[in-house]
Amino acid sequence: MLKPMFLRPGRDDAARRRHPWVFSRALSGNPAGAAEEVEIRAASGALLGRGFASPRSSIAARIWRFDDGPLDTAFVRARLESAARLRDRFVPPETDGYRLVHAEGDGLPGLVVDRYGDVLVVQATTAGTEAARPLWLPALRELLPQASILQRNDLASRHGEGLPLEDELLAGDPPPGRVRFRERGVTYLADLAGGQKTGFFLDQRENRHLVQGLAAGRSVLNLFSYSGAFGVAALAGGASRVTHVDVSERALALARENHAANGQDLTRVETVAADAFEDLRSRAARGESWDVVVTDPPAFAKKTPDVDRACRGYKDVNRLALKLLAPGGLLLACSCSGPVSTDLFQKVLFAASLDAGVPARILERRGAGPDHPVSIDCPETEYLKAFLLSR
């Protein structure tokens, strides 16, 4: 018999609206003592859903299904097959690097699966999702039986829940530290051994494609460049030159490898190891001019208390970037801070434009691709914002 978790009177509205997160402060009595399958019930005893508990998290449980059906391998397999069909429909041709499972967006809270060719990289971000491995792993192996499956565990959320942080090989042969994959025929390397996220920023695929289509004959400055993917896409689109700026020498080395993997002319590529803010100030002081600038910093805000400080950072970097734009130049300004809403980020960009003395026009508001779906019941999981601005 499953352990019931009862909500306090009047605290069941979110679950009735199919929001999958059950916060510990909404519970009546003691939460689950272990990461296990649980029933979520209203104070009246009415069943609201079934999911998995995470005893050490403020989100004490995540609901996987909102009916009276079993939470078993068949249910999870159906969710995974639905996720795969969505990718078959929307992932572009000549692309074998994409997000196969996007947690709440695919009805599998806490589970992320990225595909890089014949390698799947999994993140089980909560104790409950880890406890659900006997359900999702067999179904995942059935879906792609030829794939190696690596689980990357060095996550802040896992650390907070006392989970193991060492990576685990769940199926197949150990993959190499760097795995090649393609996006619309362009080759990239995912750094599985020590890279960000699961090894690459797959969420920016459609924005890279945008830059590729805009770059012909233009100079491109790629700030917080990490693996250099925006610059690789720009050269694939015919950019005249690309400069990558990142504080990490390791990241810049990976950028050069990504250019080389596509046979691109490295004489048109410059890599600069520097703090992006300091580098921007120096370029602005020199009066440099660029046709396309990309600002894609790491998340400045992980939690709500970080938002004010994050907005100051976003304003500063984009204020300086706008100063570098040639007349008619383009700025792709990105934020992956979940607590910073699209509306707030737009206001920050307005303030940056005002302080820079550079009028700007919004050409597009963008986000992640359709392989990163957002549950309409859980909009908080939408994190990536990108604005294409024109001077």
Beta strands, then each sheet from edge to edge (+ up, - down):
strand 1: 3-6
strand 2: 21-23
strand 3: 37-41
strand 4: 47-53
strand 5: 59-65
strand 6: 97-102
strand 7: 111-116
strand 8: 119-124
strand 9: 148-151
strand 10: 168-171
strand 11: 178-183
strand 12: 186-191
strand 13: 219-223
strand 14: 241-246
strand 15: 269-273
strand 16: 290-295
strand 17: 325-335
strand 18: 361-366
strand 19: 385-390
sheet 1: 1+ 3+ 4- 5+ 2-
sheet 2: 6+ 7- 8+ 9+ 10-
sheet 3: 11+ 12-
sheet 4: 15+ 14+ 13+ 16+ 17+ 19- 18+
end
